[in-house]
Amino acid sequence: MASCWWRWRRGCSWRPAARSPGPGSLGRAGLSGLRAAAAAASRAQMSYFNLVKSLTSAFPNMYSISRFHHVTPAVCCCSRTRSGEKYTDPFNLGWRDLKGLYEDIRKELFISTTELKDMCEYYFDGKGKAFRPIIVVLMARACNIHHNNSRNVQASQRAIALIAEMIHTASLVHDDVIDDASSRRGKHTVNKIWGEKKAVLAGDLILSAASIALARIGNTTVVSILTQVIEDLVRGEFLQLGSKENENERFAHYLEKTFKKTASLIANSCKAVSVLGCPDPVVHEIAYQYGKNVGLAFQLIDDVLDFTSCSDRMGKPTSADLKLGLATGPVLFACQQVLCAFYK
């Protein structure tokens, strides 16, 4: 069975990510990209692991990423994580830069029509996890400290956190229409209350408000980075509508879809704040790879929780992907184990 499993993994074509941050360069287990970034940083003779140390200390529970940095070929100056060592809660650390997050987002959604205003502000009620904005401001802090030892988050970097949350929320509104979902974050979806047509328009308006806020930053590089996210969201949705006939390509297809639908937003948002805070392109690549791998890991765990958790905890219906006929990671792994056992 072990040999069967290895043949399947090898057939999935998981290749190490290239140095340039292409959306198709999904590294093996999502970590080869960081290895490439570490090698590039070492060649550039920069204090790469000072930045890594800032990031891993901000996210102490991501032990797999922390362990990876202890086994990279480059010389590592990070200390090993000690069990029971105390760290600051990353949400407490990042939230100080996000006070008034949802109030500021609602200000961006300046709408005179009452119904449209209610629809657009429906998910900006402060009950979301704000996971993406937290990642973004912590990455901004790490890059700023690394570049000039500044512990302040720039106004433009904070604006990226707001824009990331707005793009994410707009995608949720559209996803719920496509999936005909009835609940989200423990309450009825926009499409169930106001109807599908109005929900699509509300999602579009949130995206347009995010685009205006992005243009106001006035950095063409950052605009180019974040507009890539919109394209990836659409392409990812199309990938989800299809599948691969060849079983050896299915997991690679699933990872590419996961990158475009989930990880691209986090990766490109992290890259955007690094561009605003540090001129070094190697740091931009590190930020991108970090965000990509965190985003992939986040969605992989979310797909597992879709099977192992309950609707009350998730705030949305569980087993939804299975009911829609979508094969996520747990299903693909289970199918492969059945096939290996059958042909053993």
C-alpha positions in Angstrom: 0.0 0.0 0.0 2.9 2.3 0.8 4.3 1.9 -2.7 0.8 2.5 -4.2 0.6 5.7 -2.2 4.0 6.9 -3.3 3.2 6.2 -7.0 0.0 8.3 -6.6 1.8 11.2 -4.9 4.6 11.1 -7.5 1.9 11.1 -10.3 0.3 14.3 -8.9 3.2 16.3 -10.2 3.8 18.3 -7.1 6.9 20.3 -8.1 8.9 22.8 -6.1 7.7 26.4 -6.6 9.8 28.6 -8.9 11.4 31.7 -7.6 8.9 33.9 -9.3 5.5 33.9 -7.5 3.3 32.2 -10.2 -0.1 31.1 -9.1 0.5 27.7 -10.7 3.7 27.0 -8.7 2.1 25.0 -5.9 5.0 23.5 -4.0 5.0 20.0 -2.6 2.9 20.0 0.5 2.8 23.8 0.1 6.2 24.2 1.6 8.7 23.9 -1.3 8.0 27.5 -2.2 9.3 28.6 1.1 12.5 26.5 0.5 13.0 28.4 -2.8 12.5 31.7 -1.0 14.9 30.8 1.7 17.6 29.8 -0.9 17.1 33.1 -2.8 17.4 35.0 0.4 20.6 33.2 1.4 22.1 34.0 -2.0 21.1 37.7 -1.6 23.1 37.7 1.8 20.2 39.2 3.7 19.2 38.5 7.2 16.3 36.3 6.0 15.8 34.5 9.3 15.3 37.7 11.2 12.1 38.1 9.2 11.2 34.5 9.6 11.7 34.7 13.3 9.3 37.7 13.5 6.7 35.7 11.5 7.0 32.4 13.3 6.9 34.1 16.7 3.7 35.8 15.6 2.2 32.5 14.6 3.4 30.0 17.3 0.9 27.3 16.5 2.1 26.8 12.9 4.7 24.2 14.0 5.0 22.6 10.6 6.3 25.9 9.1 8.5 26.5 12.2 10.0 23.0 11.8 10.6 23.5 8.1 12.9 26.4 8.8 15.0 24.3 11.1 15.8 21.8 8.3 16.4 24.1 5.4 19.9 23.9 3.8 20.6 27.5 4.6 22.2 28.3 8.0 19.4 28.9 10.4 19.8 31.3 13.3 16.3 30.8 14.7 16.0 29.1 18.1 14.0 25.9 18.4 10.5 26.2 19.8 10.3 25.0 23.3 7.2 23.2 24.5 5.1 25.4 26.8 6.9 28.6 25.7 4.7 31.6 26.1 3.8 33.7 23.0 1.6 36.7 22.5 -1.8 35.8 20.9 -1.4 36.9 17.3 -5.0 38.2 17.3 -4.3 40.4 20.3 -1.1 41.6 18.7 -2.7 42.4 15.3 -6.0 43.8 16.5 -4.4 46.9 17.9 -3.9 48.0 14.3 -7.4 47.0 13.3 -9.5 48.9 15.8 -12.6 50.2 14.0 -12.0 47.8 11.1 -15.6 47.1 10.2 -16.6 50.7 10.9 -14.0 51.9 8.4 -15.2 49.3 5.9 -18.8 50.6 6.2 -17.5 54.1 5.6 -16.1 52.8 2.3 -19.5 51.5 1.4 -21.2 54.9 1.3 -24.5 54.0 -0.2 -27.7 56.1 -0.2 -30.2 53.3 -1.0 -31.3 51.7 2.3 -31.8 48.2 0.9 -28.5 48.1 -0.9 -26.7 49.5 2.1 -28.2 46.8 4.3 -27.1 44.1 1.9 -23.5 45.3 1.5 -23.0 45.9 5.3 -24.7 42.6 6.2 -21.5 40.6 6.8 -19.5 43.6 8.2 -21.1 43.3 11.6 -18.0 42.6 13.5 -18.8 38.9 13.9 -16.3 37.6 11.4 -12.9 36.1 12.3 -11.0 38.8 10.4 -8.3 36.2 9.8 -7.0 37.8 6.6 -6.7 41.4 8.0 -4.8 40.0 11.0 -2.4 38.1 8.7 -1.9 41.3 6.6 -1.1 43.7 9.5 1.2 41.2 11.2 3.1 40.7 7.9 3.3 44.5 7.6 4.7 44.7 11.1 7.3 42.0 10.3 8.4 43.7 7.1 8.6 47.2 8.7 10.6 45.9 11.6 12.9 44.0 9.3 13.5 47.0 7.0 13.9 49.9 9.3 13.0 48.6 12.8 9.7 50.5 12.7 6.9 49.0 14.8 4.2 51.0 13.3 1.8 49.9 10.5 1.5 52.5 7.7 -1.9 53.8 6.8 -1.6 52.3 3.3 -0.7 48.9 4.7 -3.8 49.0 7.0 -5.8 49.9 4.0 -4.7 46.7 2.3 -6.1 44.8 5.3 -9.5 46.5 4.8 -9.4 45.8 1.1 -8.5 42.1 1.6 -11.5 41.7 3.9 -13.8 43.5 1.4 -12.7 41.3 -1.5 -13.1 38.2 0.7 -16.6 39.2 1.8 -17.6 40.0 -1.8 -16.4 36.5 -2.8 -18.5 34.9 0.0 -21.6 36.7 -1.3 -21.0 35.4 -4.8 -20.1 31.9 -3.6 -23.3 31.6 -1.7 -25.3 32.5 -4.8 -23.4 29.8 -6.9 -23.7 27.2 -4.1 -27.3 28.2 -3.2 -26.2 28.4 0.4 -28.7 29.2 3.1 -26.5 30.1 6.1 -23.2 31.9 6.7 -21.6 32.9 10.0 -24.6 31.6 11.9 -27.3 33.6 10.0 -29.2 33.5 6.7 -27.2 34.4 3.6 -27.7 37.5 1.5 -29.2 35.5 -1.3 -31.7 33.8 0.9 -33.0 37.2 2.3 -32.8 39.5 -0.7 -32.7 37.0 -3.6 -29.9 35.9 -5.9 -30.0 38.8 -8.4 -29.7 41.5 -5.6 -27.0 39.4 -3.9 -24.8 39.4 -7.1 -25.2 43.2 -7.3 -24.3 43.6 -3.7 -21.1 41.5 -4.1 -20.2 43.6 -7.2 -20.7 46.8 -5.2 -18.4 45.6 -2.4 -15.8 44.8 -5.0 -16.1 48.2 -6.7 -15.7 49.9 -3.3 -12.6 47.8 -2.6 -11.2 48.8 -6.0 -11.7 52.5 -5.3 -10.0 52.1 -1.9 -7.1 50.3 -3.7 -6.7 53.1 -6.3 -6.6 55.7 -3.5 -3.4 54.1 -2.2 -1.7 55.4 -5.4 0.9 52.6 -5.9 0.6 51.0 -9.3 2.6 48.0 -8.3 0.2 47.3 -5.4 -2.8 47.8 -7.7 -1.4 45.3 -10.1 -0.7 42.8 -7.3 -4.2 42.9 -5.8 -6.1 43.0 -9.1 -4.5 39.6 -9.8 -6.6 38.3 -6.9 -9.9 39.2 -8.7 -8.8 37.2 -11.7 -7.7 34.3 -9.6 -11.1 34.2 -7.8 -12.9 33.8 -11.1 -10.5 31.3 -12.5 -10.6 29.3 -9.3 -14.4 29.2 -9.4 -14.2 27.8 -13.0 -11.7 25.2 -11.9 -14.1 24.1 -9.2 -16.8 23.6 -11.8 -14.6 21.0 -13.6 -12.4 18.1 -12.6 -9.6 15.9 -14.0 -10.4 12.5 -15.5 -6.9 11.3 -14.7 -6.7 10.4 -11.0 -3.1 11.4 -10.9 -4.0 15.0 -11.8 -6.9 15.4 -9.4 -5.0 16.5 -6.3 -2.9 19.0 -8.3 -6.1 20.3 -9.8 -7.6 20.6 -6.2 -4.5 22.5 -5.0 -4.5 24.9 -7.9 -8.2 25.6 -7.3 -7.5 26.1 -3.6 -4.7 28.5 -4.3 -6.8 30.6 -6.7 -10.0 30.7 -4.5 -8.4 31.1 -1.1 -4.6 31.4 -0.9 -4.1 34.0 -3.7 -5.8 36.7 -1.7 -3.7 36.1 1.4 -0.5 35.7 -0.6 -0.9 38.8 -2.7 -2.1 40.9 0.2 1.0 39.9 2.2 3.1 40.8 -0.9 1.3 44.1 -1.2 2.1 45.3 2.3 5.7 44.1 1.9 6.1 46.3 -1.2 4.7 49.3 0.8 7.1 48.6 3.7 10.3 47.3 2.2 12.1 47.9 -1.2 13.8 44.4 -1.3 12.2 42.1 -3.9 13.4 39.1 -2.0 11.3 40.1 1.0 8.4 40.5 -1.3 8.8 36.9 -2.5 9.1 35.7 1.1 5.9 37.5 2.1 4.1 36.1 -0.9 5.2 32.5 -0.2 4.4 32.8 3.5 0.9 34.1 2.6 0.4 31.4 0.0 1.3 28.5 2.3 -0.8 29.9 5.2 -3.7 30.3 2.8 -3.4 26.7 1.5 -3.1 25.3 5.0 -6.1 27.3 6.1 -8.3 25.9 3.3 -7.0 22.3 3.8 -8.0 22.5 7.5 -11.3 24.1 6.5 -12.0 21.2 4.2 -11.3 18.7 6.9 -13.5 20.6 9.4 -16.3 20.3 6.8 -16.4 16.6 7.6 -15.3 16.5 11.3 -17.1 19.6 12.7 -20.8 20.6 13.1 -22.8 23.4 11.6 -23.2 25.2 15.0 -19.4 25.4 15.4 -18.7 26.3 11.7 -21.5 28.8 11.4 -22.4 27.3 8.0 -23.7 23.9 6.8 -21.2 21.1 7.0 -20.6 18.5 4.3 -21.7 21.2 1.8 -18.9 20.5 -0.7 -19.8 16.8 -0.7 -23.5 17.6 -1.3 -22.5 19.8 -4.2 -20.4 16.9 -5.7 -17.1 18.7 -5.1 -14.1 16.5 -4.2 -11.9 18.2 -1.6 -8.7 16.9 0.0 -10.3 14.5 2.5 -12.4 12.9 -0.3 -9.4 12.6 -2.6 -7.2 11.0 0.1 -10.0 8.6 1.1 -10.6 7.5 -2.6 -6.9 6.9 -3.0 -6.7 4.7 0.1 -9.7 2.7 -1.1 -8.0 2.2 -4.5 -4.7 1.2 -2.9 -6.5 -1.3 -0.6 -8.4 -2.7 -3.5 -5.3 -3.2 -5.7 -3.1 -4.4 -2.9 
